Amino acid sequence: MDFELTKDQEMIRKEVRRFAKTEILPYTAEFDEKGEYPYEIMEKMGKLGFMGIPFPEEYGGSGGDWVGMHLCIEEISKADGPLGTMLDITTSVIGQELFVFGTEEQKKKFLIPIAKGEKIGAFGLTEPDAGSDAGALSTTAELKDDTWVINGTKQFITNIGLKNASIIIATAKIIEDGKPGNIATFIIPKEAPGFELGKKYKKMAWSSSATHEVIFNDCRIPKENILGSAEKGFAQHLEVLETGRISIAAVAVGLAQACLEEALKHAKGRKQFGMPIYNFQAIQFMIANMGMNIELARNQYLKAAWLKDQGKSHTFEATVAKLFASEMVEKAASDALQIHGGYGYMEDYPVSRFYKGAKILQIVEGTSEILRMILGRHLYKAKF
């Protein structure tokens, strides 16, 4: 087994780490406080090719791999979680779904600007009555002449409210003989007639990441905007979520690494009873556990990404990566805050922001409960 990164992967990590430290980190607290999205930074990320790492050059990418993409996501997330999740949604989910299931015309029209970072995308699956039970969606699509007419509501949609968002790839049940039938997936531009941007949600953290309700009111898109198979649209939507889970694991590892580094800095500098608090065993144990669990989570997401690059099955590994990393980061953020004591509860310290942001990672791209169900079904069928 070879755990060495390739020269290209090492270069990606080095370049992204430098960019994140110099171009993002100094402004992260300001982004969160003001709730403003860093468009200028995203533009720089696009020009450097961060959004298109795993896609071929002919579609605007750099011809890299998914290991490199997830190293990028980890480093960006260490500096700013919302920007890391932007990469998850735009590249790992939307870009990948277009690349794998899109026609040549769809790739040229919609994927190239996303891979180049000129535009970003949004993923439309969740509805008011369809969250973990994603198949219970009620949004419908009916083909009238050469136009799909879509009606319904999606909620908790990240990215779509930003000015550089171009499309939402959304699921809907096709109306067949007057009744809802198969679930299909559609490419819906923001400028489509009948597309309405609903309320913006006020979140407990990550306020710089826009999350909106989306309403389709007789929304009309061309017949050719169906993505992939009309019979297997739901399955393809869920397939790309496997990669999304690897990406959320990378986001969690980046955030946990930030927690560890802040905890170490404080523990070495804060003195009590005449010595740095790092000298106390209770503090060392918390920090040791952080370091151990971060390393385990990192190895797991890299394994899942490597399996994907090899074209091998990675459902189990991606699910484990997301579940373990998302629960690990909540504990890391809690311990980092505890090590800071009263200082950690003050918004002047980054760990207070880390603590508030960590929880969402146990919910997006599959809740911890749903992921345990997936693992349970997988193990039930496993042959040892």
C-alpha positions in Angstrom: 0.0 0.0 0.0 1.3 3.4 -1.0 0.2 6.3 1.1 2.4 8.9 -0.7 0.7 11.7 -2.5 1.7 12.3 -6.1 3.7 15.3 -7.1 0.5 16.9 -8.5 -1.5 16.2 -5.4 1.3 17.7 -3.2 1.4 20.7 -5.4 -2.3 21.2 -5.1 -2.2 21.0 -1.3 0.8 23.4 -1.1 -0.8 25.9 -3.4 -4.2 25.8 -1.9 -2.8 26.0 1.7 -0.8 29.1 0.7 -3.8 30.7 -0.9 -6.1 29.9 2.1 -3.6 31.3 4.6 -2.9 34.5 2.7 -6.2 35.3 0.8 -8.9 33.8 3.0 -8.0 33.4 6.6 -7.4 37.1 7.4 -11.0 37.9 6.4 -13.0 34.9 7.5 -14.3 36.4 10.8 -15.4 39.5 8.8 -17.3 37.4 6.3 -19.1 35.7 9.0 -19.9 38.8 11.1 -21.2 40.8 8.1 -22.8 37.9 6.3 -21.2 38.9 3.1 -20.1 36.4 0.5 -16.5 36.7 -0.7 -17.0 37.0 -4.4 -13.5 38.4 -5.1 -12.0 35.4 -3.4 -14.2 33.0 -5.3 -13.1 34.7 -8.5 -9.5 34.1 -7.6 -10.2 30.5 -6.7 -11.8 30.0 -10.1 -8.9 31.5 -12.0 -6.5 29.2 -10.1 -8.6 26.3 -11.2 -9.8 25.1 -7.8 -13.4 24.4 -9.0 -12.3 22.3 -12.0 -9.6 20.0 -10.6 -11.2 16.6 -11.4 -12.6 17.5 -14.8 -10.8 17.2 -18.2 -9.4 20.3 -19.8 -11.9 20.1 -22.7 -14.6 20.9 -20.1 -12.8 23.7 -18.4 -11.0 21.6 -15.8 -7.3 20.8 -15.1 -7.4 17.0 -15.6 -6.7 16.2 -12.0 -8.3 13.6 -9.7 -10.6 13.4 -6.8 -7.9 13.0 -4.2 -6.5 16.3 -5.3 -9.9 17.9 -5.2 -10.5 16.8 -1.7 -7.1 18.0 -0.5 -8.2 21.4 -1.9 -11.5 21.2 -0.1 -9.8 20.4 3.2 -7.3 23.3 3.0 -10.0 25.8 2.0 -12.3 24.6 4.8 -9.6 25.0 7.4 -9.7 28.7 6.6 -13.4 29.1 5.8 -16.1 26.4 6.1 -18.6 28.0 3.8 -16.1 28.2 0.9 -15.3 24.6 1.4 -19.0 23.6 1.2 -19.3 25.8 -1.9 -16.7 23.6 -3.5 -18.6 20.5 -2.4 -21.8 21.6 -4.0 -20.4 23.2 -7.1 -17.7 20.7 -8.0 -18.4 17.4 -6.2 -22.1 17.4 -6.7 -23.3 19.7 -9.5 -20.1 19.6 -11.7 -19.8 15.8 -11.3 -23.5 15.2 -12.1 -23.2 17.2 -15.3 -19.9 15.5 -16.3 -21.2 11.9 -15.7 -24.8 12.2 -16.9 -24.9 15.2 -19.1 -25.0 15.3 -22.9 -22.1 16.8 -24.8 -24.2 20.0 -25.3 -25.1 20.2 -21.6 -21.4 19.8 -20.6 -20.3 22.6 -23.0 -23.1 24.9 -21.9 -23.3 24.3 -18.2 -20.2 22.5 -17.0 -17.5 24.6 -18.6 -18.4 27.8 -16.8 -18.7 25.9 -13.5 -15.3 24.1 -13.9 -13.7 27.4 -14.8 -15.1 29.0 -11.6 -17.1 31.6 -13.6 -20.3 30.3 -12.2 -21.4 28.1 -9.3 -24.3 25.7 -9.0 -26.9 24.5 -6.5 -28.4 21.1 -5.6 -32.2 20.9 -5.3 -33.3 17.8 -3.5 -34.7 18.7 0.0 -38.3 19.9 0.3 -40.6 20.8 3.2 -41.8 17.2 3.4 -38.9 15.4 1.9 -35.6 15.6 3.8 -34.0 12.3 4.8 -37.0 10.7 3.0 -35.9 12.2 -0.3 -38.1 10.0 -2.4 -41.2 11.7 -0.8 -40.7 14.8 -2.9 -43.8 16.5 -4.3 -42.2 18.7 -7.0 -43.6 17.7 -10.4 -42.5 18.1 -14.0 -44.8 17.8 -17.0 -43.8 17.8 -20.6 -46.0 20.2 -22.7 -44.9 20.3 -26.3 -41.1 20.8 -26.1 -41.1 22.4 -22.7 -40.9 21.0 -19.2 -43.3 22.8 -16.8 -42.1 22.4 -13.2 -44.1 23.1 -10.0 -43.0 22.7 -6.4 -40.8 24.1 -3.6 -37.2 23.2 -2.5 -35.8 24.3 0.8 -32.3 24.8 2.4 -30.7 25.4 -1.0 -27.2 26.6 -0.6 -25.5 28.8 -3.3 -28.6 29.6 -5.4 -29.1 33.1 -3.8 -25.6 34.2 -4.8 -25.2 36.5 -7.8 -22.7 34.1 -9.5 -25.0 31.1 -9.2 -26.2 30.0 -12.6 -28.3 26.8 -12.3 -30.0 24.5 -9.8 -30.0 20.8 -10.6 -33.3 19.7 -9.1 -35.4 16.5 -8.8 -39.1 16.3 -9.7 -41.6 13.6 -10.4 -42.6 13.3 -14.0 -46.4 13.6 -14.6 -47.5 10.5 -16.5 -51.1 10.0 -17.4 -52.0 12.8 -15.1 -50.2 11.2 -12.1 -46.7 11.6 -10.6 -44.4 8.9 -11.8 -40.6 8.5 -12.1 -38.3 10.9 -10.4 -36.1 12.7 -12.9 -33.4 15.4 -12.6 -33.5 18.7 -14.4 -31.1 21.6 -15.1 -33.0 24.8 -14.2 -31.3 28.1 -15.0 -32.0 30.9 -12.5 -33.4 33.1 -15.4 -36.0 30.5 -16.4 -39.6 31.8 -16.5 -41.4 30.8 -13.3 -38.2 30.4 -11.2 -38.6 32.3 -7.9 -36.0 32.8 -5.2 -37.9 32.4 -1.8 -36.9 33.5 1.6 -33.3 33.6 2.8 -32.8 31.5 5.9 -31.1 33.0 8.9 -28.7 30.4 10.2 -27.0 30.0 13.6 -23.6 30.0 11.8 -21.9 30.3 8.4 -24.0 33.5 7.6 -21.7 34.3 4.7 -23.2 31.2 2.9 -26.5 32.0 1.3 -29.2 29.4 1.9 -32.7 30.0 0.3 -36.0 28.5 -0.5 -36.7 28.0 -4.2 -40.1 28.0 -5.7 -41.0 26.7 -9.2 -44.3 28.3 -10.3 -45.0 26.9 -13.7 -41.3 27.1 -14.3 -40.5 26.4 -17.9 -37.3 24.9 -19.2 -36.4 23.4 -22.6 -37.1 19.7 -23.2 -33.4 19.0 -23.5 -32.7 20.2 -20.0 -33.6 16.9 -18.5 -30.3 15.4 -17.1 -29.5 11.8 -17.7 -32.2 9.1 -17.7 -35.8 10.0 -17.0 -36.2 6.6 -15.3 -33.0 6.8 -13.1 -32.8 10.5 -12.2 -33.2 9.9 -8.5 -30.6 7.2 -8.5 -28.0 9.4 -10.3 -28.8 12.2 -7.9 -28.0 9.9 -5.0 -24.9 8.5 -6.7 -23.2 11.9 -6.8 -24.1 12.4 -3.1 -21.5 9.7 -2.4 -18.8 12.1 -3.6 -20.5 14.8 -1.6 -20.1 12.8 1.5 -16.4 12.5 0.9 -16.3 16.3 0.4 -18.1 17.0 3.7 -15.6 14.7 5.4 -12.8 16.8 4.0 -14.6 20.0 5.1 -14.9 18.5 8.6 -11.2 17.5 8.7 -10.2 21.0 7.6 -12.4 22.6 10.4 -11.1 20.1 13.0 -7.5 20.9 12.0 -8.2 24.6 12.6 -9.7 23.6 16.0 -6.5 21.7 16.9 -4.2 24.4 15.9 -6.1 27.1 17.9 -6.3 24.8 20.9 -2.5 24.1 20.8 -1.7 27.8 20.5 -3.9 28.7 23.4 -2.7 25.8 25.6 0.9 26.7 25.1 0.4 30.4 25.8 -2.1 30.3 28.6 -0.6 30.0 32.1 -2.3 28.8 35.2 -0.7 27.7 38.5 2.6 29.0 37.2 2.8 26.9 34.1 1.2 26.6 30.6 -2.0 24.7 30.7 -0.6 22.3 28.1 1.4 20.8 30.9 -1.8 19.5 32.5 -2.6 15.9 31.5 -6.3 16.6 31.1 -5.5 19.2 28.4 -2.9 17.0 26.7 -5.4 14.1 26.5 -8.0 16.3 24.8 -5.4 17.5 22.3 -4.0 14.0 21.7 -7.5 12.7 21.0 -8.1 15.6 18.5 -4.9 14.8 16.6 -5.6 11.1 16.6 -9.2 11.4 15.3 -8.2 14.0 12.7 -5.6 11.7 11.3 -8.1 8.8 11.1 -10.7 10.9 9.4 -8.2 12.3 6.9 -7.0 8.8 6.0 -10.6 7.6 5.5 -11.7 10.4 3.2 -8.5 10.0 1.2 -9.1 6.3 0.9 -12.7 6.9 -0.4 -11.5 9.5 -2.9 -8.7 7.1 -4.1 -11.2 4.3 -4.6 -13.4 6.7 -6.6 -10.4 7.7 -8.8 -9.7 4.0 -9.4 -13.3 3.4 -10.5 -14.0 1.1 -7.6 -17.0 0.9 -5.3 -16.7 3.3 -2.5 -20.2 3.6 -1.0 -19.2 2.1 2.4 -15.9 4.1 2.6 -17.5 7.4 1.7 -20.3 6.8 4.2 -17.8 5.9 6.9 -15.7 9.0 6.1 -18.6 11.4 6.3 -20.1 9.9 9.5 -16.9 9.6 11.4 -15.5 13.0 10.3 -18.7 14.9 11.0 -19.0 13.5 14.5 -15.3 13.9 15.1 -15.3 17.6 14.3 -18.2 18.4 16.7 -16.1 16.9 19.5 -13.0 18.6 18.4 -14.7 22.0 18.3 -16.2 21.4 21.8 -12.9 20.4 23.3 -11.1 23.3 21.6 -13.6 25.7 23.2 -13.3 23.9 26.6 -9.5 24.3 26.5 -10.0 28.1 25.9 -12.3 28.3 28.9 -14.2 31.5 29.1 -12.2 32.9 26.2 -13.7 30.3 24.0 -17.2 31.6 24.5 -16.2 35.1 23.3 -16.7 35.9 19.7 -13.2 37.4 19.5 -11.8 33.9 19.5 -12.1 31.7 16.3 -13.1 28.6 18.3 -16.5 30.1 19.1 -17.2 30.3 15.4 -15.8 26.8 14.8 -18.1 25.4 17.6 -21.3 26.9 16.0 -20.4 25.8 12.5 -19.4 22.2 13.3 -22.9 20.9 14.0 -24.3 21.4 10.4 -21.8 18.8 9.1 -23.8 16.0 10.9 -26.9 17.0 8.9 -25.9 17.9 5.3 -25.3 15.2 2.7 -27.1 12.7 4.9 -27.7 12.8 8.7 -25.7 10.6 11.0 -28.8 8.5 11.6 -29.4 7.9 7.8 -25.7 7.1 7.3 -25.8 4.5 10.0 -28.8 2.9 8.3 -26.9 2.8 5.0 -23.9 1.2 6.8 -26.2 -1.3 8.5 -27.8 -2.4 5.2 -24.3 -2.7 3.6 -23.0 -4.8 6.4 -26.2 -7.0 6.4 -25.3 -7.9 2.8 -21.6 -8.2 3.3 -19.8 -11.5 3.0 -16.9 -12.0 5.3 
